[in-house]
Amino acid sequence: MTETETNAYDVVVLGAGPVGENVADRTRAAGLTTAVVESELVGGECSYWACMPSKALLRPVIARADARRVPGLSQSVQGPLDAPAVLAHRDYYTSDWKDDGQVGWLDSIGADLYRGHGRLTGPRTVTVTGPDGGERVLTARHAVAVCTGSRAALPGLPGLDEVRPWTSREATSAKDVPGRLIVVGGGVVATEMATVWQALGSKVTMLVRGKGLLPRMEPFAGELVAEALTEAGADVRTGTSVESVTRENGSVVAVTDNGDRIEADEILFATGRAPRTDDLGLETIGLEPGSWLDVDDSLRVTGHDWLYAVGDVNQRALLTHQGKYQARIAGAAIAARATGETLLAEPGGAHAATADHAAVPQVVFTDPEAAAVGLSLAEAEQAGHRVKAVDVDLSSVAGAGLYADGYKGRARMVVDLEDEILRGVTLVGPGVGELIHSATIAVAGQVPVGRLWHAVPSYPTISEVWLRLLEAYRDA
C-alpha cells in the first residue's frame, strides 16, 4: 500500500479538544472512519487551561461566600481559604495535565489519534508533523473539520514578551498565589480570575478600558459583579488603559493612560481571543491564515464543500458548550452528506446550529454569578424587535432570602411584544447559574408567555423568580 492509502479516512479532525472530540464521536457513531490530530493534550483548552481548572478554583471561593451568608454557619467560615488545597483540587480536575483518560476515550470510540502539528496541504489533505519530525499524510474522503479553537490575544505593547505576562493559561495553572496581581480586561476571564486570586490572597487591581465589567451582558450584571469585587478588596478601575508594562527587579510595573504607576508580582491580560488558524495551511486552499472561518449553519466553510470549522474558529460563540453543540450538528451533517441522507437544514433542524443566532447561554462564575441566554435589551432593539424589558429584584423571592441573608440579585426578561415570546433572559445573584437552563429552554423553544404561566415553580426556590417576572410583565 502507498502511504496515502494507508492514511485515508472518511473524516479528518484537526484538534482534539471538546469540539473535535464531539465531531469524532458523531462521525464514528455514523460508521465513518475518523482520524483526530492533536499537537498538545487530548481534551484541549477547556480541560487543562480554561473551563475545568477555572471552575475547580472558583468552587471553593463561591462555596465559602455562600456559607458566609448563612446564619449558624457564617462564623465558622471567616478564615482564609486553604490555598494549597484549592490548587491541589484544581490539579486533580486537570488530571495533572496528563491526557491518558481522554486518549482512552478516543480509543473507545474507534478514532485514530495522530499526535503532532496538522496542516492542510491541499483539498481534503492534511500533513501531520510528529514530535519526532516525521510526516504522515492523511486524506479525507468526505470532510476535514477544523476544531483548533482560539488563543489569548495580547495587545501590541512594546516589550510585552519580556514582561512574561499571564494569559488565561497561566492564570488557571499557576502553582503559587501572587501577592499582587494586575488584571487587564473586564470580560469573563478577567472577572472570574480576579474573583479567584483575590479570594486566595492576592491584592487584585483590575484595569478595564471600557465603562464597566461584562460588557456583553446587561449593564446591571457588570455593576453587581464590580460592586462585589470591590467589597472583597479588589481595586476596580474602569475607563483605564495600559500604556506600558515593564518588569523591574522581579515586579511588574504598569503605567496607565492617566499616568498611574501600578506595581504587582504578576499581570494577567484577558483582552480577547484570536483563532488558532495561523499555521494550518489555509493558504493552500485559498483562505487567509490567522483568520476566523465563515460557515453556514451546518458549520461548512463558505466556498468549500468538504471543509468544516467548528467551535471558536468560526467566531459564532466562543463557549465550550456552544462549540460542543456545533460539533454535534457538524458531525451529523457530515454523516448525512456522506451517506446521501436528506439534510435537515431548516431552523431547528438536526443539521442547523440554530441556537448560535438566538439562544446562546452563558454563566460567569463570579460572586455573584451572572447568567444570560439570548439577546440583551440593547441587542434585541438593534435587531429590530419590538421588545419590553421586565426587571425583578431577586431578593423579593422567598427562596433567595432562604438561600442567603442579604441576598443581592436581579433578573430581567426581554419580551417580544409582537410574538409574546422571550428574546432573552439575564439573571445575576448567588446560585443563578443552575437556573439558566430553564431560561434557555424558554428562549430556544420560543415558549409563549401565556404558556409559561403553566410552568409552575416549586416553592420556596429561587426559580420562583419566573412567577415574579410574569407578574411584572402582566402588571406593566
Buried (B, 14 or more C-beta within 10 A) or exposed (E): EEEEEEBBBBBBBBBBBBBBBBBBBBBBEBEBBBBBBBBBBBBBBBBBBBBBBBBBBBBBBBEBBBBBBBEEEEEEBEEEBEBEEBBEBBBEBBBEBEBEEBBEBBEEBEBBBBBBBBBBBEBBBBBBBEEEEEEBBBBBBBBBBBBBBBBBEBBEBEEBEEBEBBBBBBBBBBEEBBEBBBBBBBBBBBBBBBBBBBBBEBBBBBBBBBEBBBBEBBBBBBBBBBBBBEEBEBBBBBEBEBEBBBBEEEBBBBBBEEEBEBEBBBBBBBBBBBBBBEEBBBEBBEBEEEBBBBBBBBBBBEEBEBBBBBBBBBBBBBBBBBBBBBBBBBBBBBBBBBEEBEBBBEEEBBBBBBBBBBBBBBBBBBBBBBBBBBBBBEBBBEEEBEBBBBBBBBBBBEBBBEBBEEBBBBBBBBBBEEEBBBBBBBBBBBBBBEBBBBBBBBBBEBBEBEEBEEBEBEEBBBBBBBBBBBEBBEEE
